[in-house]
């Protein structure tokens, strides 16, 4: 039986979406465009704790993209997030091996695989920027992919640290 959506659940999901929006909009220029470091992407990893965060992050992404780039990016970017977060969680949710165990750099295998997949998915954003602004496709894919990978790796450490204090599974 599925767990019902309570006001508490909606509030938690809305808070994650709101934080995603605030971080994206406040960091503005470094989180958008052909060269980007979108720190708010760390929230993508919450989907490994509870799949309900997929909707929360997708909504946060849609609103952020609308505020920064407009309706085209709202649709393209948020649909890409929805598809690739969902795909990543389905493919890698059971990859629990920890790399660099007992070190400062300990990170679950599922986060590394997800970060690689999601970084490669930036071809969608590169194509969008190529079509809309004639940005060079391969260079844009490289720069957005590297920025995505770095922000997700940093995010992996932040999310893991927060998960020790906050139960992200209880939504």
Secondary structure, DSSP 8 states (H G I E B T S, - for coil): ------HHHHHHHHHHHHHHHHHHHHSGGGGSSSS---GGGGGGGGGGT-TTHHHHHHHHHHHHHHHHT-HHHHHHHHHHHHHHHHHHHHHHTT---EETTTSTT-EEHHHHHHHHHHHHTTHHHHHHHHHHH---HHHHHHHHHHHHHHHHHHHHHHHHHHHTTS-TT--
